[in-house]
Amino acid sequence: MADIAFDESVDITDKVCPLTFVKAKVTLDELDDGQILAIRMNDGEPVQNVPRSIKDEGHQILKLDDNGDGTYTLYVKKVGD
């Protein structure tokens, strides 16, 4: 399966909620509309909360990949304000 091409990436595996979403949101805010952000996060709370919060902000969730090491990569397309 081909990986999704992305414009920027952020690793939030060293953060805890709610800082996981805050760091992802700050990085997403720096992108232009239509660009794709890859967010690497830990299993558990981040996987449950970050996608939901990003979707609530109006952005498009493209895919959530299990990296097989206790982390996931979430691909998000920025949707204009």
PDB file of N, CA, C and O in Angstrom:
ATOM      1  N   MET A   1       0.850  -1.180   0.000  1.00  0.00           N
ATOM      2  CA  MET A   1       0.000   0.000   0.000  1.00  0.00           C
ATOM      3  C   MET A   1       0.895   1.241   0.000  1.00  0.00           C
ATOM      4  O   MET A   1       1.816   1.354   0.809  1.00  0.00           O
ATOM      5  N   ALA A   2       0.619   2.147  -0.895  1.00  0.00           N
ATOM      6  CA  ALA A   2       1.423   3.363  -1.024  1.00  0.00           C
ATOM      7  C   ALA A   2       1.117   4.325   0.118  1.00  0.00           C
ATOM      8  O   ALA A   2      -0.030   4.476   0.539  1.00  0.00           O
ATOM      9  N   ASP A   3       2.166   4.967   0.603  1.00  0.00           N
ATOM     10  CA  ASP A   3       1.981   5.973   1.647  1.00  0.00           C
ATOM     11  C   ASP A   3       1.381   7.237   1.047  1.00  0.00           C
ATOM     12  O   ASP A   3       1.505   7.493  -0.151  1.00  0.00           O
ATOM     13  N   ILE A   4       0.742   8.008   1.883  1.00  0.00           N
ATOM     14  CA  ILE A   4       0.175   9.284   1.458  1.00  0.00           C
ATOM     15  C   ILE A   4       1.287  10.319   1.426  1.00  0.00           C
ATOM     16  O   ILE A   4       2.062  10.431   2.376  1.00  0.00           O
ATOM     17  N   ALA A   5       1.370  11.078   0.334  1.00  0.00           N
ATOM     18  CA  ALA A   5       2.355  12.163   0.253  1.00  0.00           C
ATOM     19  C   ALA A   5       1.871  13.288   1.161  1.00  0.00           C
ATOM     20  O   ALA A   5       0.693  13.646   1.144  1.00  0.00           O
ATOM     21  N   PHE A   6       2.790  13.845   1.957  1.00  0.00           N
ATOM     22  CA  PHE A   6       2.405  14.906   2.873  1.00  0.00           C
ATOM     23  C   PHE A   6       3.368  16.075   2.759  1.00  0.00           C
ATOM     24  O   PHE A   6       4.507  15.919   2.319  1.00  0.00           O
ATOM     25  N   ASP A   7       2.900  17.241   3.159  1.00  0.00           N
ATOM     26  CA  ASP A   7       3.688  18.472   3.047  1.00  0.00           C
ATOM     27  C   ASP A   7       4.506  18.773   4.292  1.00  0.00           C
ATOM     28  O   ASP A   7       5.560  19.404   4.210  1.00  0.00           O
ATOM     29  N   GLU A   8       4.024  18.323   5.442  1.00  0.00           N
ATOM     30  CA  GLU A   8       4.683  18.608   6.719  1.00  0.00           C
ATOM     31  C   GLU A   8       4.383  17.455   7.668  1.00  0.00           C
ATOM     32  O   GLU A   8       3.385  16.750   7.515  1.00  0.00           O
ATOM     33  N   SER A   9       5.258  17.275   8.648  1.00  0.00           N
ATOM     34  CA  SER A   9       4.998  16.251   9.655  1.00  0.00           C
ATOM     35  C   SER A   9       5.329  16.806  11.034  1.00  0.00           C
ATOM     36  O   SER A   9       6.131  17.729  11.179  1.00  0.00           O
ATOM     37  N   VAL A  10       4.688  16.217  12.044  1.00  0.00           N
ATOM     38  CA  VAL A  10       4.943  16.605  13.421  1.00  0.00           C
ATOM     39  C   VAL A  10       4.880  15.335  14.274  1.00  0.00           C
ATOM     40  O   VAL A  10       4.023  14.475  14.068  1.00  0.00           O
ATOM     41  N   ASP A  11       5.793  15.235  15.225  1.00  0.00           N
ATOM     42  CA  ASP A  11       5.846  14.089  16.136  1.00  0.00           C
ATOM     43  C   ASP A  11       5.386  14.571  17.507  1.00  0.00           C
ATOM     44  O   ASP A  11       6.043  15.401  18.135  1.00  0.00           O
ATOM     45  N   ILE A  12       4.248  14.041  17.966  1.00  0.00           N
ATOM     46  CA  ILE A  12       3.723  14.462  19.272  1.00  0.00           C
ATOM     47  C   ILE A  12       3.799  13.316  20.281  1.00  0.00           C
ATOM     48  O   ILE A  12       3.073  13.314  21.275  1.00  0.00           O
ATOM     49  N   THR A  13       4.677  12.343  20.026  1.00  0.00           N
ATOM     50  CA  THR A  13       4.782  11.196  20.928  1.00  0.00           C
ATOM     51  C   THR A  13       5.374  11.584  22.282  1.00  0.00           C
ATOM     52  O   THR A  13       5.246  10.829  23.246  1.00  0.00           O
ATOM     53  N   ASP A  14       6.013  12.739  22.371  1.00  0.00           N
ATOM     54  CA  ASP A  14       6.593  13.190  23.641  1.00  0.00           C
ATOM     55  C   ASP A  14       5.652  14.112  24.409  1.00  0.00           C
ATOM     56  O   ASP A  14       6.035  14.659  25.443  1.00  0.00           O
ATOM     57  N   LYS A  15       4.439  14.291  23.923  1.00  0.00           N
ATOM     58  CA  LYS A  15       3.458  15.188  24.557  1.00  0.00           C
ATOM     59  C   LYS A  15       2.322  14.374  25.170  1.00  0.00           C
ATOM     60  O   LYS A  15       2.075  13.231  24.786  1.00  0.00           O
ATOM     61  N   VAL A  16       1.632  14.997  26.142  1.00  0.00           N
ATOM     62  CA  VAL A  16       0.447  14.386  26.735  1.00  0.00           C
ATOM     63  C   VAL A  16      -0.740  15.306  26.479  1.00  0.00           C
ATOM     64  O   VAL A  16      -0.569  16.505  26.263  1.00  0.00           O
ATOM     65  N   CYS A  17      -1.949  14.736  26.505  1.00  0.00           N
ATOM     66  CA  CYS A  17      -3.154  15.533  26.296  1.00  0.00           C
ATOM     67  C   CYS A  17      -3.262  16.594  27.393  1.00  0.00           C
ATOM     68  O   CYS A  17      -2.966  16.286  28.547  1.00  0.00           O
ATOM     69  N   PRO A  18      -3.666  17.815  27.091  1.00  0.00           N
ATOM     70  CA  PRO A  18      -4.169  18.297  25.810  1.00  0.00           C
ATOM     71  C   PRO A  18      -3.081  18.856  24.893  1.00  0.00           C
ATOM     72  O   PRO A  18      -3.389  19.351  23.809  1.00  0.00           O
ATOM     73  N   LEU A  19      -1.806  18.785  25.313  1.00  0.00           N
ATOM     74  CA  LEU A  19      -0.733  19.354  24.483  1.00  0.00           C
ATOM     75  C   LEU A  19      -0.566  18.625  23.160  1.00  0.00           C
ATOM     76  O   LEU A  19      -0.013  19.185  22.213  1.00  0.00           O
ATOM     77  N   THR A  20      -1.038  17.380  23.079  1.00  0.00           N
ATOM     78  CA  THR A  20      -0.943  16.654  21.803  1.00  0.00           C
ATOM     79  C   THR A  20      -1.718  17.399  20.726  1.00  0.00           C
ATOM     80  O   THR A  20      -1.202  17.638  19.635  1.00  0.00           O
ATOM     81  N   PHE A  21      -2.958  17.765  21.034  1.00  0.00           N
ATOM     82  CA  PHE A  21      -3.778  18.484  20.057  1.00  0.00           C
ATOM     83  C   PHE A  21      -3.242  19.885  19.808  1.00  0.00           C
ATOM     84  O   PHE A  21      -3.231  20.350  18.668  1.00  0.00           O
ATOM     85  N   VAL A  22      -2.798  20.562  20.861  1.00  0.00           N
ATOM     86  CA  VAL A  22      -2.294  21.936  20.712  1.00  0.00           C
ATOM     87  C   VAL A  22      -1.119  21.967  19.747  1.00  0.00           C
ATOM     88  O   VAL A  22      -1.073  22.812  18.853  1.00  0.00           O
ATOM     89  N   LYS A  23      -0.167  21.052  19.918  1.00  0.00           N
ATOM     90  CA  LYS A  23       1.005  21.034  19.035  1.00  0.00           C
ATOM     91  C   LYS A  23       0.597  20.684  17.594  1.00  0.00           C
ATOM     92  O   LYS A  23       1.114  21.273  16.645  1.00  0.00           O
ATOM     93  N   ALA A  24      -0.321  19.736  17.433  1.00  0.00           N
ATOM     94  CA  ALA A  24      -0.797  19.370  16.092  1.00  0.00           C
ATOM     95  C   ALA A  24      -1.511  20.551  15.446  1.00  0.00           C
ATOM     96  O   ALA A  24      -1.310  20.826  14.263  1.00  0.00           O
ATOM     97  N   LYS A  25      -2.344  21.251  16.215  1.00  0.00           N
ATOM     98  CA  LYS A  25      -3.111  22.385  15.689  1.00  0.00           C
ATOM     99  C   LYS A  25      -2.192  23.534  15.270  1.00  0.00           C
ATOM    100  O   LYS A  25      -2.406  24.146  14.223  1.00  0.00           O
ATOM    101  N   VAL A  26      -1.182  23.827  16.072  1.00  0.00           N
ATOM    102  CA  VAL A  26      -0.240  24.901  15.733  1.00  0.00           C
ATOM    103  C   VAL A  26       0.457  24.587  14.412  1.00  0.00           C
ATOM    104  O   VAL A  26       0.596  25.463  13.559  1.00  0.00           O
ATOM    105  N   THR A  27       0.893  23.348  14.242  1.00  0.00           N
ATOM    106  CA  THR A  27       1.558  22.954  12.992  1.00  0.00           C
ATOM    107  C   THR A  27       0.581  23.020  11.827  1.00  0.00           C
ATOM    108  O   THR A  27       0.940  23.492  10.748  1.00  0.00           O
ATOM    109  N   LEU A  28      -0.634  22.560  12.025  1.00  0.00           N
ATOM    110  CA  LEU A  28      -1.651  22.592  10.972  1.00  0.00           C
ATOM    111  C   LEU A  28      -1.981  24.030  10.571  1.00  0.00           C
ATOM    112  O   LEU A  28      -2.185  24.315   9.391  1.00  0.00           O
ATOM    113  N   ASP A  29      -2.033  24.919  11.533  1.00  0.00           N
ATOM    114  CA  ASP A  29      -2.337  26.326  11.259  1.00  0.00           C
ATOM    115  C   ASP A  29      -1.284  26.986  10.366  1.00  0.00           C
ATOM    116  O   ASP A  29      -1.579  27.958   9.671  1.00  0.00           O
ATOM    117  N   GLU A  30      -0.063  26.460  10.385  1.00  0.00           N
ATOM    118  CA  GLU A  30       1.019  27.029   9.576  1.00  0.00           C
ATOM    119  C   GLU A  30       0.951  26.589   8.113  1.00  0.00           C
ATOM    120  O   GLU A  30       1.640  27.153   7.263  1.00  0.00           O
ATOM    121  N   LEU A  31       0.129  25.591   7.818  1.00  0.00           N
ATOM    122  CA  LEU A  31       0.025  25.083   6.450  1.00  0.00           C
ATOM    123  C   LEU A  31      -0.974  25.897   5.642  1.00  0.00           C
ATOM    124  O   LEU A  31      -1.830  26.590   6.192  1.00  0.00           O
ATOM    125  N   ASP A  32      -0.843  25.798   4.327  1.00  0.00           N
ATOM    126  CA  ASP A  32      -1.813  26.409   3.414  1.00  0.00           C
ATOM    127  C   ASP A  32      -2.979  25.449   3.223  1.00  0.00           C
ATOM    128  O   ASP A  32      -2.834  24.241   3.410  1.00  0.00           O
ATOM    129  N   ASP A  33      -4.125  25.984   2.853  1.00  0.00           N
ATOM    130  CA  ASP A  33      -5.298  25.166   2.579  1.00  0.00           C
ATOM    131  C   ASP A  33      -4.953  24.098   1.550  1.00  0.00           C
ATOM    132  O   ASP A  33      -4.287  24.375   0.552  1.00  0.00           O
ATOM    133  N   GLY A  34      -5.408  22.887   1.799  1.00  0.00           N
ATOM    134  CA  GLY A  34      -5.185  21.779   0.882  1.00  0.00           C
ATOM    135  C   GLY A  34      -3.918  20.999   1.155  1.00  0.00           C
ATOM    136  O   GLY A  34      -3.742  19.910   0.609  1.00  0.00           O
ATOM    137  N   GLN A  35      -3.021  21.527   1.992  1.00  0.00           N
ATOM    138  CA  GLN A  35      -1.801  20.797   2.301  1.00  0.00           C
ATOM    139  C   GLN A  35      -2.101  19.690   3.310  1.00  0.00           C
ATOM    140  O   GLN A  35      -3.104  19.730   4.023  1.00  0.00           O
ATOM    141  N   ILE A  36      -1.211  18.708   3.349  1.00  0.00           N
ATOM    142  CA  ILE A  36      -1.420  17.531   4.195  1.00  0.00           C
ATOM    143  C   ILE A  36      -0.356  17.466   5.277  1.00  0.00           C
ATOM    144  O   ILE A  36       0.835  17.642   5.021  1.00  0.00           O
ATOM    145  N   LEU A  37      -0.826  17.207   6.507  1.00  0.00           N
ATOM    146  CA  LEU A  37       0.036  17.074   7.670  1.00  0.00           C
ATOM    147  C   LEU A  37       0.008  15.629   8.141  1.00  0.00           C
ATOM    148  O   LEU A  37      -1.062  15.032   8.264  1.00  0.00           O
ATOM    149  N   ALA A  38       1.187  15.064   8.406  1.00  0.00           N
ATOM    150  CA  ALA A  38       1.307  13.738   9.000  1.00  0.00           C
ATOM    151  C   ALA A  38       1.642  13.928  10.479  1.00  0.00           C
ATOM    152  O   ALA A  38       2.635  14.574  10.816  1.00  0.00           O
ATOM    153  N   ILE A  39       0.820  13.371  11.348  1.00  0.00           N
ATOM    154  CA  ILE A  39       0.998  13.529  12.784  1.00  0.00           C
ATOM    155  C   ILE A  39       1.305  12.165  13.391  1.00  0.00           C
ATOM    156  O   ILE A  39       0.484  11.251  13.324  1.00  0.00           O
ATOM    157  N   ARG A  40       2.493  12.030  13.985  1.00  0.00           N
ATOM    158  CA  ARG A  40       2.872  10.775  14.639  1.00  0.00           C
ATOM    159  C   ARG A  40       2.510  10.901  16.113  1.00  0.00           C
ATOM    160  O   ARG A  40       2.921  11.851  16.779  1.00  0.00           O
ATOM    161  N   MET A  41       1.735   9.935  16.624  1.00  0.00           N
ATOM    162  CA  MET A  41       1.266  10.010  18.004  1.00  0.00           C
ATOM    163  C   MET A  41       1.234   8.631  18.639  1.00  0.00           C
ATOM    164  O   MET A  41       1.255   7.609  17.954  1.00  0.00           O
ATOM    165  N   ASN A  42       1.181   8.628  19.972  1.00  0.00           N
ATOM    166  CA  ASN A  42       1.088   7.377  20.715  1.00  0.00           C
ATOM    167  C   ASN A  42      -0.323   6.827  20.674  1.00  0.00           C
ATOM    168  O   ASN A  42      -1.287   7.552  20.428  1.00  0.00           O
ATOM    169  N   ASP A  43      -0.426   5.523  20.921  1.00  0.00           N
ATOM    170  CA  ASP A  43      -1.719   4.876  21.071  1.00  0.00           C
ATOM    171  C   ASP A  43      -2.380   5.409  22.346  1.00  0.00           C
ATOM    172  O   ASP A  43      -1.712   6.007  23.189  1.00  0.00           O
ATOM    173  N   GLY A  44      -3.674   5.193  22.483  1.00  0.00           N
ATOM    174  CA  GLY A  44      -4.387   5.616  23.687  1.00  0.00           C
ATOM    175  C   GLY A  44      -5.101   6.935  23.496  1.00  0.00           C
ATOM    176  O   GLY A  44      -5.747   7.156  22.471  1.00  0.00           O
ATOM    177  N   GLU A  45      -4.987   7.818  24.484  1.00  0.00           N
ATOM    178  CA  GLU A  45      -5.690   9.101  24.451  1.00  0.00           C
ATOM    179  C   GLU A  45      -5.447   9.905  23.177  1.00  0.00           C
ATOM    180  O   GLU A  45      -6.406  10.407  22.592  1.00  0.00           O
ATOM    181  N   PRO A  46      -4.199  10.048  22.725  1.00  0.00           N
ATOM    182  CA  PRO A  46      -3.990  10.837  21.504  1.00  0.00           C
ATOM    183  C   PRO A  46      -4.761  10.286  20.307  1.00  0.00           C
ATOM    184  O   PRO A  46      -5.351  11.059  19.553  1.00  0.00           O
ATOM    185  N   VAL A  47      -4.768   8.972  20.118  1.00  0.00           N
ATOM    186  CA  VAL A  47      -5.465   8.374  18.977  1.00  0.00           C
ATOM    187  C   VAL A  47      -6.979   8.577  19.104  1.00  0.00           C
ATOM    188  O   VAL A  47      -7.677   8.691  18.096  1.00  0.00           O
ATOM    189  N   GLN A  48      -7.480   8.621  20.327  1.00  0.00           N
ATOM    190  CA  GLN A  48      -8.905   8.838  20.538  1.00  0.00           C
ATOM    191  C   GLN A  48      -9.274  10.305  20.373  1.00  0.00           C
ATOM    192  O   GLN A  48     -10.315  10.616  19.793  1.00  0.00           O
ATOM    193  N   ASN A  49      -8.439  11.215  20.872  1.00  0.00           N
ATOM    194  CA  ASN A  49      -8.814  12.630  20.966  1.00  0.00           C
ATOM    195  C   ASN A  49      -8.349  13.518  19.819  1.00  0.00           C
ATOM    196  O   ASN A  49      -9.098  14.388  19.375  1.00  0.00           O
ATOM    197  N   VAL A  50      -7.139  13.317  19.336  1.00  0.00           N
ATOM    198  CA  VAL A  50      -6.589  14.223  18.317  1.00  0.00           C
ATOM    199  C   VAL A  50      -7.401  14.179  17.018  1.00  0.00           C
ATOM    200  O   VAL A  50      -7.767  15.238  16.509  1.00  0.00           O
ATOM    201  N   PRO A  51      -7.698  12.989  16.459  1.00  0.00           N
ATOM    202  CA  PRO A  51      -8.500  12.994  15.218  1.00  0.00           C
ATOM    203  C   PRO A  51      -9.860  13.671  15.399  1.00  0.00           C
ATOM    204  O   PRO A  51     -10.298  14.431  14.534  1.00  0.00           O
ATOM    205  N   ARG A  52     -10.521  13.397  16.513  1.00  0.00           N
ATOM    206  CA  ARG A  52     -11.831  14.001  16.771  1.00  0.00           C
ATOM    207  C   ARG A  52     -11.724  15.523  16.855  1.00  0.00           C
ATOM    208  O   ARG A  52     -12.539  16.240  16.274  1.00  0.00           O
ATOM    209  N   SER A  53     -10.720  16.013  17.579  1.00  0.00           N
ATOM    210  CA  SER A  53     -10.550  17.460  17.735  1.00  0.00           C
ATOM    211  C   SER A  53     -10.225  18.131  16.411  1.00  0.00           C
ATOM    212  O   SER A  53     -10.724  19.221  16.129  1.00  0.00           O
ATOM    213  N   ILE A  54      -9.391  17.490  15.594  1.00  0.00           N
ATOM    214  CA  ILE A  54      -9.037  18.053  14.289  1.00  0.00           C
ATOM    215  C   ILE A  54     -10.268  18.082  13.375  1.00  0.00           C
ATOM    216  O   ILE A  54     -10.490  19.055  12.655  1.00  0.00           O
ATOM    217  N   LYS A  55     -11.057  17.015  13.409  1.00  0.00           N
ATOM    218  CA  LYS A  55     -12.282  16.969  12.604  1.00  0.00           C
ATOM    219  C   LYS A  55     -13.258  18.050  13.068  1.00  0.00           C
ATOM    220  O   LYS A  55     -13.920  18.684  12.247  1.00  0.00           O
ATOM    221  N   ASP A  56     -13.347  18.260  14.388  1.00  0.00           N
ATOM    222  CA  ASP A  56     -14.212  19.311  14.941  1.00  0.00           C
ATOM    223  C   ASP A  56     -13.783  20.698  14.472  1.00  0.00           C
ATOM    224  O   ASP A  56     -14.608  21.608  14.388  1.00  0.00           O
ATOM    225  N   GLU A  57     -12.501  20.862  14.167  1.00  0.00           N
ATOM    226  CA  GLU A  57     -11.972  22.133  13.657  1.00  0.00           C
ATOM    227  C   GLU A  57     -12.318  22.322  12.177  1.00  0.00           C
ATOM    228  O   GLU A  57     -12.117  23.404  11.625  1.00  0.00           O
ATOM    229  N   GLY A  58     -12.840  21.264  11.531  1.00  0.00           N
ATOM    230  CA  GLY A  58     -13.260  21.370  10.144  1.00  0.00           C
ATOM    231  C   GLY A  58     -12.281  20.814   9.133  1.00  0.00           C
ATOM    232  O   GLY A  58     -12.492  20.954   7.928  1.00  0.00           O
ATOM    233  N   HIS A  59     -11.208  20.182   9.603  1.00  0.00           N
ATOM    234  CA  HIS A  59     -10.220  19.620   8.687  1.00  0.00           C
ATOM    235  C   HIS A  59     -10.599  18.183   8.322  1.00  0.00           C
ATOM    236  O   HIS A  59     -11.421  17.560   8.995  1.00  0.00           O
ATOM    237  N   GLN A  60     -10.001  17.670   7.265  1.00  0.00           N
ATOM    238  CA  GLN A  60     -10.349  16.354   6.734  1.00  0.00           C
ATOM    239  C   GLN A  60      -9.346  15.303   7.185  1.00  0.00           C
ATOM    240  O   GLN A  60      -8.148  15.430   6.935  1.00  0.00           O
ATOM    241  N   ILE A  61      -9.842  14.265   7.849  1.00  0.00           N
ATOM    242  CA  ILE A  61      -9.002  13.130   8.224  1.00  0.00           C
ATOM    243  C   ILE A  61      -8.897  12.219   7.004  1.00  0.00           C
ATOM    244  O   ILE A  61      -9.910  11.752   6.484  1.00  0.00           O
ATOM    245  N   LEU A  62      -7.673  11.969   6.551  1.00  0.00           N
ATOM    246  CA  LEU A  62      -7.479  11.135   5.370  1.00  0.00           C
ATOM    247  C   LEU A  62      -7.255   9.672   5.730  1.00  0.00           C
ATOM    248  O   LEU A  62      -7.807   8.776   5.091  1.00  0.00           O
ATOM    249  N   LYS A  63      -6.429   9.433   6.773  1.00  0.00           N
ATOM    250  CA  LYS A  63      -6.061   8.061   7.089  1.00  0.00           C
ATOM    251  C   LYS A  63      -5.378   8.020   8.449  1.00  0.00           C
ATOM    252  O   LYS A  63      -4.723   8.979   8.857  1.00  0.00           O
ATOM    253  N   LEU A  64      -5.540   6.892   9.147  1.00  0.00           N
ATOM    254  CA  LEU A  64      -4.829   6.638  10.395  1.00  0.00           C
ATOM    255  C   LEU A  64      -4.105   5.319  10.227  1.00  0.00           C
ATOM    256  O   LEU A  64      -4.734   4.271  10.083  1.00  0.00           O
ATOM    257  N   ASP A  65      -2.779   5.368  10.245  1.00  0.00           N
ATOM    258  CA  ASP A  65      -1.955   4.169  10.053  1.00  0.00           C
ATOM    259  C   ASP A  65      -1.374   3.701  11.384  1.00  0.00           C
ATOM    260  O   ASP A  65      -0.851   4.501  12.160  1.00  0.00           O
ATOM    261  N   ASP A  66      -1.473   2.399  11.637  1.00  0.00           N
ATOM    262  CA  ASP A  66      -0.815   1.776  12.790  1.00  0.00           C
ATOM    263  C   ASP A  66       0.630   1.497  12.381  1.00  0.00           C
ATOM    264  O   ASP A  66       0.882   0.742  11.442  1.00  0.00           O
ATOM    265  N   ASN A  67       1.571   2.108  13.089  1.00  0.00           N
ATOM    266  CA  ASN A  67       2.987   1.934  12.750  1.00  0.00           C
ATOM    267  C   ASN A  67       3.562   0.630  13.298  1.00  0.00           C
ATOM    268  O   ASN A  67       4.698   0.278  12.978  1.00  0.00           O
ATOM    269  N   GLY A  68       2.792  -0.098  14.125  1.00  0.00           N
ATOM    270  CA  GLY A  68       3.239  -1.387  14.636  1.00  0.00           C
ATOM    271  C   GLY A  68       4.206  -1.294  15.801  1.00  0.00           C
ATOM    272  O   GLY A  68       4.763  -2.307  16.225  1.00  0.00           O
ATOM    273  N   ASP A  69       4.414  -0.093  16.324  1.00  0.00           N
ATOM    274  CA  ASP A  69       5.353   0.090  17.437  1.00  0.00           C
ATOM    275  C   ASP A  69       4.720   0.859  18.602  1.00  0.00           C
ATOM    276  O   ASP A  69       5.416   1.459  19.421  1.00  0.00           O
ATOM    277  N   GLY A  70       3.383   0.826  18.657  1.00  0.00           N
ATOM    278  CA  GLY A  70       2.680   1.564  19.697  1.00  0.00           C
ATOM    279  C   GLY A  70       2.387   3.005  19.316  1.00  0.00           C
ATOM    280  O   GLY A  70       1.862   3.777  20.118  1.00  0.00           O
ATOM    281  N   THR A  71       2.737   3.363  18.068  1.00  0.00           N
ATOM    282  CA  THR A  71       2.438   4.708  17.575  1.00  0.00           C
ATOM    283  C   THR A  71       1.577   4.605  16.320  1.00  0.00           C
ATOM    284  O   THR A  71       1.505   3.561  15.673  1.00  0.00           O
ATOM    285  N   TYR A  72       0.932   5.716  16.001  1.00  0.00           N
ATOM    286  CA  TYR A  72       0.095   5.828  14.813  1.00  0.00           C
ATOM    287  C   TYR A  72       0.488   7.089  14.058  1.00  0.00           C
ATOM    288  O   TYR A  72       1.016   8.038  14.639  1.00  0.00           O
ATOM    289  N   THR A  73       0.226   7.087  12.762  1.00  0.00           N
ATOM    290  CA  THR A  73       0.401   8.295  11.961  1.00  0.00           C
ATOM    291  C   THR A  73      -0.959   8.673  11.392  1.00  0.00           C
ATOM    292  O   THR A  73      -1.615   7.885  10.710  1.00  0.00           O
ATOM    293  N   LEU A  74      -1.359   9.898  11.693  1.00  0.00           N
ATOM    294  CA  LEU A  74      -2.633  10.448  11.238  1.00  0.00           C
ATOM    295  C   LEU A  74      -2.347  11.423  10.113  1.00  0.00           C
ATOM    296  O   LEU A  74      -1.514  12.317  10.264  1.00  0.00           O
ATOM    297  N   TYR A  75      -3.026  11.263   8.985  1.00  0.00           N
ATOM    298  CA  TYR A  75      -2.871  12.157   7.846  1.00  0.00           C
ATOM    299  C   TYR A  75      -4.086  13.070   7.779  1.00  0.00           C
ATOM    300  O   TYR A  75      -5.226  12.608   7.718  1.00  0.00           O
ATOM    301  N   VAL A  76      -3.825  14.374   7.792  1.00  0.00           N
ATOM    302  CA  VAL A  76      -4.882  15.375   7.841  1.00  0.00           C
ATOM    303  C   VAL A  76      -4.711  16.357   6.694  1.00  0.00           C
ATOM    304  O   VAL A  76      -3.609  16.850   6.452  1.00  0.00           O
ATOM    305  N   LYS A  77      -5.798  16.640   5.988  1.00  0.00           N
ATOM    306  CA  LYS A  77      -5.795  17.678   4.946  1.00  0.00           C
ATOM    307  C   LYS A  77      -6.379  18.951   5.528  1.00  0.00           C
ATOM    308  O   LYS A  77      -7.493  18.948   6.051  1.00  0.00           O
ATOM    309  N   LYS A  78      -5.621  20.049   5.438  1.00  0.00           N
ATOM    310  CA  LYS A  78      -6.100  21.315   5.964  1.00  0.00           C
ATOM    311  C   LYS A  78      -7.212  21.869   5.076  1.00  0.00           C
ATOM    312  O   LYS A  78      -7.077  21.963   3.856  1.00  0.00           O
ATOM    313  N   VAL A  79      -8.316  22.232   5.731  1.00  0.00           N
ATOM    314  CA  VAL A  79      -9.452  22.817   5.040  1.00  0.00           C
ATOM    315  C   VAL A  79      -9.523  24.268   5.473  1.00  0.00           C
ATOM    316  O   VAL A  79      -9.374  24.587   6.652  1.00  0.00           O
ATOM    317  N   GLY A  80      -9.756  25.152   4.494  1.00  0.00           N
ATOM    318  CA  GLY A  80      -9.755  26.594   4.748  1.00  0.00           C
ATOM    319  C   GLY A  80     -10.698  27.035   5.844  1.00  0.00           C
ATOM    320  O   GLY A  80     -11.707  26.394   6.139  1.00  0.00           O
ATOM    321  N   ASP A  81     -10.329  28.154   6.434  1.00  0.00           N
ATOM    322  CA  ASP A  81     -11.104  28.722   7.540  1.00  0.00           C
ATOM    323  C   ASP A  81     -12.438  29.263   7.067  1.00  0.00           C
ATOM    324  O   ASP A  81     -13.216  29.777   7.871  1.00  0.00           O
TER     325      ASP A  81
END
